[in-house]
Amino acid sequence: MEITRRSRLLLRLQSWLFALLFIGLVGLLAWLSTQYVYQADWTAGSRNTISDDTRTLLDNMEQGISITAFAREDELLRRQIQGLVSSYRRFKPDITLEFVNPDTAPERVRAQGISSDGELVVSYQGRSENVQTLSEQQLTNSLLRISRQDERWIVFLSGHGERDPHGEANFDLGAFGKELERQGIRLQTVNLAESDIPENTHLLVIAGPRVSLLPGEIDLLVDYLDRGGNLLWMAEPGRTAGLEPLAEQLGIEFLPGVIVDATTRMFGIENPAFVVVTTYPNHDVTRGMKAVSVFPEASALELRDREQWQASPLLSTLNRSWTEIGELAGEIQFDEDSDERAGPLDIGVAITRNAATQTADETGTAPPAQRIIVTGDGDFLSNTYLGNAGNLDLGLNMVHWLSHDDAFLDIRVKAAPDTTLELGKAAQATIALGFLVGLPLLLLASGLVIWWRRRGR
């Protein structure tokens, strides 16, 4: 090919044109990468992608979500948290994630009620909730609760020496009340001698009255139950405060004495009046609970058959427990010849009544099922003992269930199909002989052949 002045100019123009097109292509790819993001989940069953229910919930949450992870400098744990939050960020970019080392921020740990490494604090529109289990189901259900706009009112009975939901004394429930308010629940106290139970009450709490209620106040409580009101009654051993008609209506009997649990010494508790609950029934209140709960000076409950009510044990002691009627001094033991009862004993029961047995409202709509929880102890939610093991989680679960705030999303855990390999005995023997005998003999034979060939050269 003859190189002329014209051909040189064409080659030069081609080089400049190629450079310009190449630079433009690179710039276009860079612009596309910053403006448009494409991600694909090619795992079996798309197990790294959140469910459609979770995506619908995120679409309905207009404002940003803040997540604070209290995790130590553990790369594996923090990577797990980042992976979980990233699956949500794909569909809602305004989710912020902050890591806090609990060892360097003890004040924030106490203020947020952190009890385990890797615990999350999820905040939305001034409401927040703690998440201890790193799973889509737990995180999504937490978002569902704090995203609700309707106000939930919990009314605490007062005027008889009850535990104050805003009190700071060891006996009171101030710390528990703050946790409820942090989750968007409104608290109120009512003295039945001065006013009736408010109409917007989602849940009434009777927290260990020390003085007996007046007959007129008992009538108001009975009427509240007849109208389908939800109730959390935390009684104390030997102090029914004149609420026997209420217990009779619910079909509950408080056994005399204080429960003694010999198992508590295994947990380093020397006080014999402390009770620990280590296992829980399959109930919505205790769903997902693994930590033990501690109950100081609890009374045992006994259920009796009552029409229209469905009752089931919620909290039960271990076998090495009994109701001690005598004084808790010196060496104590179970006396079979007395009225003392041997464990396991029920210290908490859940009672429900179907909506069909209640009266419909003015619009003709039947109210939701009535829910009641009665416990033989109220100290487990007090300022002194709230931080023990799973007491706080148990109390929050009770309130959520009683106020019908338990519309959890049943999100199935995604898993890859055929993740297990099942082999028969013949196949296992073949593989074992192949790796233990066949493969070594093959390597030995290969070595001998190579040695023989090299020897003949």
C-alpha positions as CSV (number, residue, x, y, z in Angstrom):
1,M,0.0,0.0,0.0
2,E,1.4,3.4,-1.0
3,I,1.6,5.8,1.8
4,T,0.6,9.2,0.6
5,R,-0.2,12.5,2.3
6,R,-3.9,11.8,2.0
7,S,-3.6,8.3,3.5
8,R,-1.6,9.7,6.5
9,L,-4.3,12.2,7.1
10,L,-7.1,9.5,7.0
11,L,-5.1,7.3,9.4
12,R,-4.7,10.3,11.7
13,L,-8.4,11.1,11.6
14,Q,-9.3,7.4,12.2
15,S,-7.0,7.4,15.3
16,W,-8.6,10.6,16.7
17,L,-12.1,9.3,15.9
18,F,-11.4,6.0,17.7
19,A,-9.9,7.9,20.7
20,L,-13.0,10.1,20.9
21,L,-15.4,7.3,20.5
22,F,-13.5,5.2,23.2
23,I,-13.5,8.1,25.6
24,G,-17.2,8.7,25.0
25,L,-18.0,5.1,25.5
26,V,-16.1,5.0,28.8
27,G,-17.9,8.2,29.9
28,L,-21.2,6.8,29.0
29,L,-20.5,3.6,31.0
30,A,-19.4,5.7,33.9
31,W,-22.6,7.8,33.7
32,L,-24.8,4.7,33.5
33,S,-23.1,3.2,36.5
34,T,-23.8,6.2,38.7
35,Q,-27.3,6.9,37.5
36,Y,-28.7,3.3,37.2
37,V,-28.0,0.4,39.5
38,Y,-28.9,-3.1,38.5
39,Q,-28.7,-6.0,40.9
40,A,-29.8,-9.6,40.4
41,D,-30.2,-12.4,42.9
42,W,-29.2,-15.6,41.2
43,T,-29.3,-17.8,44.3
44,A,-31.8,-20.7,44.4
45,G,-35.2,-19.4,45.5
46,S,-33.8,-15.8,45.7
47,R,-33.0,-16.4,49.3
48,N,-30.9,-13.2,49.5
49,T,-33.9,-11.0,48.5
50,I,-36.5,-9.8,50.9
51,S,-40.1,-11.0,50.5
52,D,-42.9,-9.2,48.7
53,D,-44.6,-8.4,52.1
54,T,-41.5,-6.6,53.3
55,R,-41.2,-4.7,50.1
56,T,-44.8,-3.5,50.4
57,L,-44.2,-2.4,53.9
58,L,-41.2,-0.4,52.9
59,D,-43.1,1.3,50.1
60,N,-45.7,2.5,52.6
61,M,-43.0,4.0,54.9
62,E,-42.5,7.5,53.4
63,Q,-39.8,8.7,55.8
64,G,-36.3,7.5,56.4
65,I,-35.5,4.6,58.8
66,S,-32.6,4.7,61.2
67,I,-30.9,1.5,62.4
68,T,-28.3,1.5,65.1
69,A,-26.3,-1.8,65.5
70,F,-24.7,-2.3,68.9
71,A,-22.0,-4.8,67.9
72,R,-18.5,-5.3,69.0
73,E,-15.5,-5.2,66.5
74,D,-16.5,-8.6,65.1
75,E,-16.1,-8.6,61.4
76,L,-18.3,-11.6,60.8
77,L,-21.1,-10.2,63.0
78,R,-21.0,-6.8,61.4
79,R,-20.9,-8.3,57.9
80,Q,-24.0,-10.2,58.7
81,I,-25.8,-7.1,59.9
82,Q,-24.7,-5.1,56.8
83,G,-25.9,-7.9,54.6
84,L,-29.4,-7.9,56.2
85,V,-29.7,-4.1,56.1
86,S,-28.4,-4.0,52.5
87,S,-31.2,-6.3,51.4
88,Y,-33.7,-3.6,52.7
89,R,-31.7,-0.7,51.2
90,R,-32.1,-2.1,47.7
91,F,-35.8,-1.1,47.9
92,K,-35.5,1.8,50.3
93,P,-32.3,3.8,50.0
94,D,-33.0,6.2,52.8
95,I,-32.2,3.6,55.5
96,T,-29.2,4.6,57.6
97,L,-27.0,2.1,59.5
98,E,-24.7,3.1,62.4
99,F,-22.4,0.8,64.2
100,V,-21.8,1.4,67.9
101,N,-19.3,-0.6,70.0
102,P,-21.2,-1.4,73.3
103,D,-17.9,-1.6,75.2
104,T,-17.1,2.1,74.4
105,A,-20.6,3.5,74.8
106,P,-22.0,2.1,78.1
107,E,-24.4,5.1,78.6
108,R,-26.1,4.5,75.2
109,V,-26.3,0.8,76.0
110,R,-28.2,1.5,79.2
111,A,-30.4,4.2,77.7
112,Q,-31.4,1.9,74.8
113,G,-31.8,-1.2,77.0
114,I,-29.3,-3.3,75.0
115,S,-28.9,-6.8,76.4
116,S,-27.0,-8.7,73.7
117,D,-24.2,-8.3,71.2
118,G,-25.5,-7.5,67.7
119,E,-28.8,-6.0,68.9
120,L,-30.4,-3.5,66.6
121,V,-32.4,-0.3,67.5
122,V,-34.8,0.5,64.7
123,S,-36.2,4.1,64.7
124,Y,-39.0,5.6,62.6
125,Q,-40.9,8.9,63.1
126,G,-39.8,9.2,66.7
127,R,-40.6,5.6,67.6
128,S,-38.1,2.9,68.1
129,E,-37.9,-0.8,69.0
130,N,-35.1,-3.3,69.7
131,V,-34.4,-6.3,67.5
132,Q,-32.3,-9.1,68.9
133,T,-32.6,-11.7,66.2
134,L,-31.0,-10.9,62.9
135,S,-33.6,-12.1,60.5
136,E,-36.0,-10.6,58.0
137,Q,-39.1,-11.8,60.0
138,Q,-38.0,-10.1,63.2
139,L,-36.8,-6.9,61.5
140,T,-39.9,-6.5,59.3
141,N,-42.3,-7.1,62.2
142,S,-40.5,-4.5,64.2
143,L,-40.8,-2.0,61.3
144,L,-44.5,-3.0,61.1
145,R,-45.1,-2.1,64.7
146,I,-43.3,1.3,64.8
147,S,-44.8,2.4,61.5
148,R,-48.4,2.3,62.7
149,Q,-50.1,5.7,63.1
150,D,-52.9,4.8,65.4
151,E,-52.5,5.7,69.1
152,R,-52.5,2.9,71.6
153,W,-53.5,3.9,75.1
154,I,-52.5,1.7,78.1
155,V,-54.2,2.7,81.4
156,F,-52.7,1.8,84.7
157,L,-54.9,1.5,87.8
158,S,-53.9,3.9,90.6
159,G,-55.0,5.1,94.0
160,H,-54.3,1.9,95.9
161,G,-50.5,1.8,96.1
162,E,-50.0,0.3,92.7
163,R,-46.7,0.4,90.8
164,D,-46.4,3.8,88.9
165,P,-45.5,3.5,85.2
166,H,-43.7,6.9,85.6
167,G,-42.2,6.3,89.0
168,E,-38.5,6.1,89.7
169,A,-38.6,4.0,92.9
170,N,-37.3,0.4,92.8
171,F,-40.9,-0.8,93.3
172,D,-42.3,1.2,90.3
173,L,-42.4,0.5,86.6
174,G,-40.8,3.7,85.3
175,A,-38.2,2.0,83.2
176,F,-40.8,-0.2,81.6
177,G,-43.0,2.7,81.0
178,K,-40.3,4.6,79.2
179,E,-39.7,1.6,76.9
180,L,-43.4,1.5,76.1
181,E,-43.5,5.2,75.3
182,R,-40.4,4.8,73.1
183,Q,-42.4,2.4,71.0
184,G,-45.2,4.9,70.5
185,I,-47.5,3.7,73.3
186,R,-49.4,6.3,75.3
187,L,-49.6,5.7,79.1
188,Q,-52.2,7.0,81.5
189,T,-53.2,6.4,85.1
190,V,-56.8,6.3,86.4
191,N,-58.3,6.3,89.9
192,L,-61.6,4.6,89.7
193,A,-62.8,6.5,92.8
194,E,-62.5,9.7,90.7
195,S,-63.3,8.6,87.1
196,D,-64.3,5.7,84.9
197,I,-62.0,3.7,82.7
198,P,-61.5,5.8,79.5
199,E,-63.3,4.6,76.4
200,N,-60.1,4.6,74.2
201,T,-58.4,2.2,76.5
202,H,-56.6,-0.6,74.6
203,L,-55.3,-2.3,77.7
204,L,-55.9,-1.9,81.5
205,V,-53.1,-2.8,83.8
206,I,-53.5,-3.7,87.5
207,A,-50.0,-3.6,88.9
208,G,-50.0,-5.0,92.5
209,P,-52.4,-2.8,94.5
210,R,-51.5,-2.7,98.2
211,V,-54.8,-1.4,99.5
212,S,-58.2,-3.1,98.9
213,L,-60.4,-1.6,96.2
214,L,-63.8,-0.3,97.0
215,P,-66.9,-2.4,96.0
216,G,-67.8,0.3,93.5
217,E,-64.4,0.0,91.9
218,I,-64.7,-3.7,91.7
219,D,-68.0,-3.3,89.9
220,L,-66.3,-1.0,87.3
221,L,-63.6,-3.6,86.7
222,V,-66.2,-6.4,86.3
223,D,-68.2,-4.2,83.9
224,Y,-64.9,-3.5,81.9
225,L,-64.4,-7.2,81.5
226,D,-68.0,-7.8,80.5
227,R,-67.6,-5.2,77.7
228,G,-64.6,-7.1,76.3
229,G,-61.8,-5.1,77.7
230,N,-58.2,-6.4,77.7
231,L,-56.4,-6.8,81.1
232,L,-53.0,-7.3,82.5
233,W,-53.2,-8.2,86.1
234,M,-49.9,-8.6,88.0
235,A,-50.8,-9.8,91.5
236,E,-48.6,-10.3,94.5
237,P,-48.4,-13.3,97.0
238,G,-51.0,-12.9,99.8
239,R,-52.3,-9.6,98.4
240,T,-55.5,-9.9,96.4
241,A,-56.6,-6.3,97.3
242,G,-60.3,-7.4,97.3
243,L,-60.1,-8.6,93.7
244,E,-61.5,-12.0,94.5
245,P,-64.7,-11.3,92.4
246,L,-62.4,-10.6,89.4
247,A,-60.5,-13.8,90.0
248,E,-63.7,-15.8,90.3
249,Q,-65.1,-14.3,87.1
250,L,-61.9,-15.4,85.3
251,G,-61.7,-18.8,86.9
252,I,-58.4,-18.3,88.7
253,E,-57.4,-19.2,92.2
254,F,-54.3,-17.9,93.9
255,L,-52.6,-20.7,95.9
256,P,-51.4,-19.7,99.4
257,G,-47.7,-19.3,100.0
258,V,-44.7,-18.1,98.0
259,I,-43.0,-20.3,95.4
260,V,-39.6,-21.6,96.3
261,D,-37.4,-22.8,93.4
262,A,-34.3,-24.9,94.3
263,T,-33.0,-24.5,90.8
264,T,-32.1,-20.9,91.2
265,R,-28.8,-21.7,92.9
266,M,-27.6,-23.0,89.6
267,F,-27.9,-19.4,88.3
268,G,-26.1,-18.0,91.3
269,I,-29.3,-16.8,93.1
270,E,-29.2,-17.4,96.8
271,N,-32.7,-16.0,97.6
272,P,-35.1,-19.0,97.8
273,A,-38.1,-16.8,96.8
274,F,-36.7,-16.2,93.3
275,V,-38.2,-18.2,90.5
276,V,-36.7,-18.8,87.0
277,V,-38.6,-19.7,83.9
278,T,-36.4,-21.4,81.3
279,T,-38.9,-22.9,78.8
280,Y,-42.0,-21.4,77.3
281,P,-45.1,-22.8,75.6
282,N,-45.9,-22.4,71.9
283,H,-47.8,-19.1,72.3
284,D,-47.8,-15.8,70.5
285,V,-46.5,-14.0,73.7
286,T,-43.5,-16.2,74.1
287,R,-42.8,-16.8,70.4
288,G,-39.0,-16.6,69.8
289,M,-38.1,-16.2,73.4
290,K,-35.0,-18.0,74.5
291,A,-33.6,-16.1,77.5
292,V,-34.7,-17.1,81.0
293,S,-37.0,-14.8,82.9
294,V,-36.7,-14.1,86.7
295,F,-39.6,-13.6,89.1
296,P,-39.0,-12.5,92.7
297,E,-41.6,-13.7,95.2
298,A,-44.2,-15.2,92.9
299,S,-47.6,-16.8,93.7
300,A,-48.9,-19.9,92.0
301,L,-52.1,-19.9,90.0
302,E,-54.6,-22.6,89.4
303,L,-57.1,-22.6,86.6
304,R,-60.7,-23.6,86.9
305,D,-63.2,-24.3,84.1
306,R,-65.3,-21.3,83.2
307,E,-67.8,-21.0,80.3
308,Q,-66.8,-18.6,77.4
309,W,-63.2,-18.4,78.6
310,Q,-60.3,-20.3,77.1
311,A,-57.3,-20.4,79.5
312,S,-53.8,-21.8,79.0
313,P,-50.6,-21.7,81.1
314,L,-48.1,-19.1,79.9
315,L,-45.3,-19.2,82.6
316,S,-44.5,-22.3,84.5
317,T,-41.8,-23.1,87.1
318,L,-39.4,-26.1,87.0
319,N,-40.0,-29.4,88.8
320,R,-37.8,-28.5,91.8
321,S,-40.2,-25.8,93.0
322,W,-43.1,-25.7,95.5
323,T,-45.3,-23.3,97.4
324,E,-43.8,-22.5,100.7
325,I,-46.5,-21.6,103.3
326,G,-44.2,-21.1,106.2
327,E,-41.5,-18.4,106.8
328,L,-38.6,-18.2,104.4
329,A,-36.0,-18.5,107.1
330,G,-33.4,-21.1,108.0
331,E,-33.5,-24.4,106.2
332,I,-36.7,-24.9,104.2
333,Q,-38.1,-27.9,102.4
334,F,-41.2,-29.2,100.8
335,D,-43.7,-30.6,103.3
336,E,-45.9,-33.3,101.7
337,D,-48.2,-33.5,104.7
338,S,-49.3,-29.8,104.4
339,D,-51.2,-27.7,101.8
340,E,-48.0,-27.0,99.9
341,R,-48.0,-27.8,96.2
342,A,-45.1,-29.3,94.4
343,G,-43.9,-28.0,91.0
344,P,-44.2,-27.4,88.2
345,L,-46.5,-24.6,89.0
346,D,-48.1,-21.9,86.9
347,I,-47.2,-18.3,87.6
348,G,-48.7,-16.8,84.5
349,V,-51.8,-17.6,82.5
350,A,-53.3,-16.3,79.2
351,I,-57.1,-16.1,79.0
352,T,-59.1,-15.3,75.9
353,R,-62.8,-15.1,75.0
354,N,-64.0,-15.4,71.4
355,A,-65.5,-12.4,69.7
356,A,-68.7,-14.4,69.0
357,T,-69.5,-14.4,72.7
358,Q,-69.3,-10.6,73.0
359,T,-71.8,-8.0,71.9
360,A,-71.3,-6.3,68.6
361,D,-70.8,-2.5,68.4
362,E,-73.1,0.1,66.9
363,T,-71.9,-0.6,63.4
364,G,-72.7,-4.3,63.7
365,T,-69.1,-5.3,63.8
366,A,-68.0,-7.9,66.3
367,P,-65.1,-6.8,68.5
368,P,-61.8,-8.6,68.4
369,A,-61.2,-11.5,70.8
370,Q,-60.8,-10.4,74.4
371,R,-57.3,-11.1,75.9
372,I,-56.2,-11.3,79.5
373,I,-53.0,-12.2,81.2
374,V,-52.7,-12.8,85.0
375,T,-49.3,-13.3,86.7
376,G,-48.5,-14.1,90.3
377,D,-45.8,-11.5,90.4
378,G,-45.3,-7.9,89.3
379,D,-41.7,-7.4,90.5
380,F,-40.3,-8.9,87.2
381,L,-41.2,-5.6,85.4
382,S,-40.1,-3.3,88.2
383,N,-37.1,-0.9,87.9
384,T,-35.0,-3.3,90.0
385,Y,-35.5,-6.5,88.0
386,L,-36.5,-5.3,84.5
387,G,-32.9,-5.7,83.2
388,N,-32.7,-9.4,84.3
389,A,-32.4,-11.8,81.3
390,G,-35.6,-11.8,79.3
391,N,-37.9,-9.9,81.6
392,L,-38.1,-6.8,79.4
393,D,-38.8,-8.8,76.2
394,L,-41.5,-10.8,78.1
395,G,-43.2,-7.7,79.3
396,L,-43.2,-6.1,75.8
397,N,-44.6,-9.2,74.3
398,M,-47.4,-9.3,76.8
399,V,-48.4,-5.7,76.1
400,H,-48.2,-6.2,72.3
401,W,-50.4,-9.3,72.4
402,L,-52.9,-7.8,74.9
403,S,-53.3,-4.6,72.9
404,H,-53.8,-6.7,69.6
405,D,-50.6,-5.3,68.2
406,D,-49.4,-8.8,67.2
407,A,-50.2,-8.7,63.4
408,F,-46.9,-10.3,62.6
409,L,-46.0,-11.1,59.0
410,D,-45.4,-14.8,58.6
411,I,-42.3,-14.6,56.4
412,R,-41.0,-17.9,55.4
413,V,-37.3,-18.5,55.6
414,K,-35.9,-18.9,52.1
415,A,-33.6,-21.7,51.5
416,A,-31.9,-23.4,48.6
417,P,-33.5,-26.6,47.4
418,D,-31.6,-29.9,47.8
419,T,-29.0,-28.6,50.2
420,T,-28.5,-32.0,51.8
421,L,-26.9,-35.1,50.2
422,E,-28.2,-38.4,51.3
423,L,-26.1,-41.5,50.4
424,G,-26.8,-45.1,51.0
425,K,-24.5,-47.5,52.8
426,A,-23.2,-48.9,49.5
427,A,-22.4,-45.4,48.2
428,Q,-20.7,-44.4,51.4
429,A,-18.6,-47.6,51.3
430,T,-17.6,-47.0,47.7
431,I,-16.6,-43.4,48.4
432,A,-14.7,-44.4,51.5
433,L,-12.8,-47.2,49.7
434,G,-12.1,-44.9,46.7
435,F,-10.5,-42.2,48.8
436,L,-8.8,-44.3,51.4
437,V,-7.6,-47.2,49.2
438,G,-8.2,-46.5,45.5
439,L,-6.8,-43.0,45.2
440,P,-3.6,-43.8,47.2
441,L,-2.9,-46.9,45.1
442,L,-3.5,-44.8,41.9
443,L,-1.0,-42.2,43.0
444,L,1.5,-44.9,43.9
445,A,1.1,-46.6,40.6
446,S,1.5,-43.3,38.7
447,G,4.7,-42.7,40.7
448,L,6.1,-46.1,39.9
449,V,5.4,-45.7,36.1
450,I,7.1,-42.3,36.0
451,W,10.1,-43.7,37.9
452,W,10.4,-46.7,35.6
453,R,10.3,-44.5,32.5
454,R,13.0,-42.2,33.8
455,R,15.1,-45.1,34.8
456,G,15.1,-46.5,31.2
457,R,16.5,-43.2,29.7
